[in-house]
C-alpha cells in the first residue's frame, strides 16, 4: 500500500494559466527543489503483477540530439553519447497496468488530490489572495481544441484546467477509460510515475537511454523509421494532421490516444516511441543555447543524466523534467516533436492528457 497525503501544491503551469501572471516570483529555486524532493506518497510494500514485455537494448555509442534548427529552443545539439545496456518496456504503461497498481496499493494520483491552500500560501508572496474554491479542486490539464483558427503563441486557446480530469477520467468527470484498457495512461505527474516504477521494480529512463531506444538502431535519421515523415504516404505514428488546433483530419486514424502497438515497431521492436503520448524521463529539463557549430564536436559522454536542476530562462521558477517523443497533438504546424530527438519540459507537478511514460530496468 501507499500512504497518501494531501496535494500540497497547485500545478505551476495551471496557476500561470488561470492568473496570467507569475505569482511564484518570490520562490527561489532551492525552495522549489525542496518541494520536488518531498515525497507525497511513501511506498510501504510492493507486489507488482505486470506482464509487459521488455526489450534489451545493448550498450552503444550513438549521436544524440540534432543539428537541425527547426526546434532550436528545445533541441540538444548533436553529440556522441555512450549508454550501458538496459531493458525497456516494449510499449507505454497502459490504463490496465496502472489500474493493477492502484488496486494493489491504494495510490491516489496528484490529479485526484485537492490542493492544500495552507501549504500553498507558504510558497507565495505574502498577501497573495486565495484563488477561487473551484481552482483548488482535483483536476488536470486537458486538450480542448477550438472550432476556429487561433494564434499559435497562446496555448491557453487549446489547453484548459478541467476539474475532475485524471487518469480514470481523461477528458473530465463525464469521461471514462472504459474500453481503453490498452491505451497509454495519461494525466500522470512525475511523482505518480516514480511511485508506479517503485512498485514495479523498475525506473524511469534517462533521456539518453530513451533516445537510444527510440532510434531503433538507425544512425542519425530524423524519424524513428528514416528521413520521411510519411514514407509512401504511410502513417507510422499517432500525431496531428490538418489545421492545428481546430481541424484534425485524423489521417492516421486517431484524434486522441491510440491503443498501444497500433503502429509498426521500430528496429528494436519497440512501439510508439514517437507520437501517441509524450513520455517522462528522469532528467531535469535544461535549455541549451543551440549553436550548430558545436554539433558533433563535444567529447563523448557516458551515461549522462542531465543537469542537476531545471534550466529554463523563459520559466526560471518552474521545476521540469524532460519529456520525449511528441504526442497525438504534435503537428507539422506546431510542436513537430514526433522524432527521437524531440524533447520538451513538463512541470513535475502537473499531469496532462497527452503525457504518459514507460519504464526501464538495468
Residue pairs with C-beta under 8 A, 6 or more apart in sequence:
1 44
1 45
1 105
1 106
2 41
2 42
2 43
2 44
2 105
2 106
2 107
2 108
2 195
3 41
3 42
3 44
4 40
4 41
4 106
4 107
4 108
4 113
5 40
5 41
6 113
6 114
6 115
6 116
6 119
7 40
7 110
7 113
7 114
7 115
7 116
7 138
8 35
8 38
8 40
8 115
8 116
8 119
8 120
9 35
9 115
9 119
9 120
9 123
9 349
10 115
10 120
10 131
10 135
10 136
10 349
11 140
11 141
11 347
11 349
11 350
12 24
12 317
12 318
12 319
12 347
12 349
12 350
13 141
13 318
13 347
13 350
14 141
14 161
14 350
15 23
15 24
15 131
16 22
16 23
17 141
17 156
17 159
17 161
18 131
18 135
18 161
19 131
22 317
23 124
23 125
23 128
24 123
24 124
24 317
25 125
25 317
26 124
26 125
27 123
27 124
27 317
29 309
29 310
29 316
29 317
31 123
32 317
32 318
32 319
33 309
33 319
35 123
35 319
36 319
36 348
39 191
40 110
40 113
40 191
41 107
41 108
41 191
41 195
43 105
43 195
43 198
43 199
45 105
46 105
46 198
46 199
46 201
47 104
47 199
48 100
48 101
48 104
48 199
48 200
48 201
49 100
49 104
50 97
50 100
50 200
52 89
52 90
52 91
52 93
52 97
53 89
53 90
54 87
54 88
54 89
54 90
54 361
55 87
55 88
55 89
55 90
55 213
55 268
55 269
55 270
56 85
56 86
56 87
57 83
57 85
57 86
57 87
57 88
57 209
57 212
57 213
57 268
58 85
59 82
59 83
59 84
59 85
60 82
60 83
60 212
61 80
61 81
61 82
61 83
61 300
62 80
62 81
62 83
62 211
62 212
62 215
62 219
63 78
63 79
63 80
63 81
63 219
63 220
63 296
64 76
64 78
64 79
64 80
64 81
64 207
64 208
64 211
64 212
64 341
65 75
65 76
65 77
65 78
65 79
65 295
65 341
66 75
66 76
66 77
66 78
66 222
66 341
67 77
67 78
67 292
67 295
67 296
68 75
68 222
68 341
69 75
69 290
69 292
70 336
71 336
71 337
71 342
72 290
73 287
73 290
73 314
74 287
74 337
74 342
74 343
74 344
74 345
75 290
75 341
75 343
76 288
76 341
76 343
77 288
77 290
77 291
77 292
77 294
77 295
77 298
78 220
78 295
78 296
79 295
79 296
79 298
79 300
79 301
80 296
80 298
80 299
80 300
80 301
81 208
81 212
81 300
81 301
81 302
81 304
82 300
82 301
82 302
82 303
83 206
83 208
83 209
83 212
83 302
83 303
84 303
84 362
86 205
86 209
86 360
86 361
86 362
87 360
87 361
87 362
88 205
88 209
88 213
88 270
88 358
88 359
88 360
89 202
89 358
89 359
89 360
90 265
90 269
90 270
90 271
91 184
91 260
91 261
91 270
91 271
91 272
91 358
92 184
92 185
92 260
92 271
92 272
92 276
92 277
92 279
92 356
92 357
92 358
93 184
93 185
93 196
93 356
93 357
93 358
93 359
94 181
94 182
94 183
94 184
94 185
94 260
95 167
95 177
95 180
95 181
95 182
95 183
95 184
95 185
96 181
96 182
97 185
98 167
98 185
98 188
98 196
99 181
101 107
101 195
101 196
101 199
101 200
102 108
104 199
105 195
105 199
107 192
107 195
107 196
107 199
109 166
109 167
109 187
109 188
109 189
109 192
109 351
110 189
110 191
110 192
110 349
110 350
110 351
111 138
111 139
111 140
111 165
111 166
111 167
111 187
111 189
111 351
112 138
112 166
113 138
114 136
114 137
114 138
115 135
115 136
115 137
117 130
117 136
121 128
121 130
134 163
135 161
137 163
137 164
138 163
138 164
138 166
139 161
139 162
139 163
139 164
139 165
139 166
140 161
140 162
140 165
140 166
140 187
140 350
140 351
140 352
140 353
141 159
141 160
141 161
141 162
141 165
141 350
141 351
141 352
141 353
142 159
142 160
142 161
142 162
142 165
142 170
142 171
142 172
142 352
142 353
143 158
143 159
143 245
143 329
143 352
143 353
143 354
144 158
144 159
144 160
144 162
145 158
145 245
145 246
145 248
146 157
146 158
146 245
146 246
147 246
148 246
149 243
149 246
150 157
150 158
150 245
150 246
151 157
152 244
152 333
152 334
157 245
158 245
158 329
159 352
162 171
162 172
163 172
163 173
164 172
164 173
165 171
165 172
165 173
165 187
165 353
166 187
166 351
167 177
167 185
167 186
167 187
167 188
167 351
168 176
168 177
169 175
169 176
169 177
170 177
170 180
170 186
170 187
170 257
170 353
171 353
177 183
180 257
182 259
182 260
182 261
183 257
183 258
183 259
183 260
184 257
184 260
184 272
184 276
184 277
184 356
185 356
186 257
186 277
186 351
186 352
186 353
186 354
186 355
186 356
187 351
187 352
187 353
187 355
188 196
188 280
188 351
188 355
188 356
188 357
189 348
189 349
189 350
189 351
190 280
190 321
190 346
190 348
190 349
191 348
191 349
192 351
193 204
193 280
193 357
194 204
196 357
196 359
197 203
197 204
197 359
200 359
201 361
202 359
202 360
202 361
203 282
203 359
203 360
203 361
204 280
204 281
204 282
204 357
204 359
204 360
205 213
205 281
205 282
205 358
205 359
205 360
206 281
206 282
206 283
206 303
206 304
206 305
206 306
207 281
207 282
207 283
207 304
207 306
207 322
207 324
207 343
208 301
208 303
208 304
208 305
209 360
210 273
210 279
210 281
210 324
210 325
211 324
211 340
211 341
213 268
213 270
213 273
214 224
214 266
214 270
214 273
214 274
214 324
214 325
214 340
215 221
215 224
215 266
215 340
216 224
216 225
216 265
216 266
216 267
216 268
216 270
216 273
217 266
217 267
217 268
218 224
218 225
218 226
218 266
218 267
221 227
221 340
222 339
222 341
223 229
223 236
223 274
223 338
223 339
223 340
224 236
224 237
224 266
224 273
224 274
224 339
224 340
225 231
225 236
225 264
225 266
229 332
229 338
230 236
235 251
235 252
235 253
235 263
236 263
236 264
237 252
237 263
237 272
237 274
237 275
237 276
237 326
237 338
238 252
238 254
238 257
238 258
238 262
238 263
238 272
238 275
238 276
238 327
238 328
239 252
239 274
239 275
239 326
239 327
239 328
239 329
239 330
239 331
239 338
240 248
240 328
240 329
240 330
240 331
240 334
241 248
241 249
241 250
241 251
241 252
241 331
242 248
242 249
242 250
242 251
242 331
243 333
244 329
244 331
244 333
244 334
245 329
245 331
245 334
248 255
252 258
253 262
254 262
254 328
255 328
256 328
256 353
257 276
257 277
257 328
257 354
258 272
258 276
258 328
260 271
260 272
260 276
261 271
261 272
262 272
262 276
263 271
263 272
263 275
265 271
266 273
273 279
273 325
273 340
274 325
274 326
274 338
274 339
274 340
274 342
275 325
275 326
275 327
275 328
275 330
275 338
276 327
276 328
276 356
277 327
277 328
277 354
277 355
277 356
278 323
278 324
278 325
278 326
278 327
278 344
278 346
278 354
278 355
278 356
279 323
279 324
279 325
279 355
279 356
279 357
279 358
280 321
280 322
280 323
280 346
280 355
280 356
280 357
281 306
281 321
281 322
281 323
281 324
282 305
282 306
282 321
283 305
283 306
283 307
283 321
283 322
284 306
284 307
284 308
284 309
284 310
284 311
284 319
284 320
284 321
284 322
285 306
285 310
285 311
285 312
285 320
285 321
285 322
285 343
285 344
285 345
285 346
286 306
286 307
286 310
286 311
286 312
287 311
287 312
287 313
287 314
287 345
288 311
306 322
309 319
310 318
310 319
310 320
310 345
312 318
312 320
312 345
315 345
318 345
318 347
319 347
319 348
319 349
320 345
320 346
320 347
320 348
321 345
321 346
321 348
322 343
322 344
322 345
322 346
323 343
323 344
323 345
323 346
323 355
324 340
324 342
324 343
325 337
325 338
325 339
325 340
325 342
326 335
326 336
326 337
326 338
326 339
326 342
327 335
327 338
327 354
327 355
328 354
329 335
329 354
330 336
330 337
330 338
330 342
336 342
337 343
337 344
346 352
346 355
